[in-house]
Every structure is written in C-alpha cells, then in structure tokens.
Amino acid sequence: MADAFNIIMVIALGMMAGTGSGLVLGSIAGKQKGKDSEPIRKNKIINSVMVITCTFLCIVTLAYYSLFYFG
C-alpha cells in the first residue's frame, strides 16, 4: 500500500516532468516566442493546456508504475 511519502513523490515528480515536457512541446510546436514579442492569448492558452495535460499524464503514469509495480 502507498504511504504519504510515495504519493507526495509521485505528485512532485509528475508535476516537474509534466511541466518540463509541456514547455518543451510548446517550444517545439512554436507556441512560445522570445522576450521581444508578446505572446497572444491563444498561444498562452494552448501552452497552458499542454503543460496541464502533460503534468496530468506524467502523474498518472508515475502513479500507475509506482503503485502497481512497487505497491
């Protein structure tokens, strides 16, 4: 059974990995611009959705792996 430490670690690592992968995907897709150009609202929303989706997927994947393989 998972204890509090495992749950906190899954959430923390999932948030870090998901945020990083979401930002990298946004950069590859060209939805992030440099400092000189102000990003439009649509790009900000798309970027936020990518980060939230990647974070959710990383947390779910880590939780599945942690709880069912080590649980």
C-alpha positions as CSV (number, residue, x, y, z in Angstrom):
1,M,0.0,0.0,0.0
2,A,1.2,3.5,-0.7
3,D,2.2,5.7,2.1
4,A,2.2,9.5,2.2
5,F,5.8,9.8,1.0
6,N,5.1,7.8,-2.2
7,I,2.0,9.8,-3.0
8,I,3.9,13.1,-2.5
9,M,6.9,11.9,-4.6
10,V,4.6,10.8,-7.4
11,I,2.8,14.2,-7.4
12,A,6.1,16.2,-7.2
13,L,8.0,14.3,-9.8
14,G,4.9,14.2,-12.1
15,M,4.5,18.0,-11.9
16,M,8.2,18.6,-12.6
17,A,8.3,16.2,-15.5
18,G,5.0,17.3,-16.9
19,T,5.8,21.0,-16.7
20,G,9.2,20.4,-18.4
21,S,7.7,18.2,-21.2
22,G,4.8,20.6,-21.8
23,L,7.1,23.6,-22.1
24,V,9.4,21.6,-24.5
25,L,6.5,20.5,-26.6
26,G,5.2,24.1,-26.7
27,S,8.7,25.3,-27.8
28,I,8.9,22.6,-30.5
29,A,5.4,23.5,-31.7
30,G,6.4,27.2,-32.0
31,K,3.9,28.4,-29.4
32,Q,6.5,30.1,-27.3
33,K,8.2,33.3,-28.6
34,G,11.1,35.3,-27.3
35,K,11.1,38.2,-24.9
36,D,10.6,40.7,-27.7
37,S,7.3,39.5,-28.9
38,E,4.3,39.4,-26.5
39,P,2.6,36.0,-26.8
40,I,-1.0,36.3,-27.9
41,R,-3.8,35.0,-25.6
42,K,-4.4,32.0,-27.9
43,N,-0.8,30.8,-27.6
44,K,-0.9,31.3,-23.8
45,I,-4.0,29.1,-23.5
46,I,-2.6,26.4,-25.8
47,N,0.7,26.4,-23.9
48,S,-1.1,26.2,-20.5
49,V,-3.3,23.3,-21.7
50,M,-0.2,21.4,-23.0
51,V,1.5,21.9,-19.6
52,I,-1.5,20.8,-17.6
53,T,-2.1,17.8,-19.9
54,C,1.5,16.6,-19.8
55,T,1.5,17.1,-16.0
56,F,-1.6,15.0,-15.6
57,L,-0.3,12.3,-17.9
58,C,3.1,12.1,-16.0
59,I,1.4,11.9,-12.6
60,V,-1.0,9.2,-13.8
61,T,1.9,7.2,-15.4
62,L,4.1,7.5,-12.3
63,A,1.2,6.6,-10.0
64,Y,0.4,3.5,-12.0
65,Y,4.0,2.4,-12.2
66,S,4.7,3.2,-8.5
67,L,1.5,1.7,-7.1
68,F,1.2,-1.4,-9.2
69,Y,4.8,-2.4,-9.6
70,F,6.1,-1.4,-6.2
71,G,2.9,-1.4,-4.2
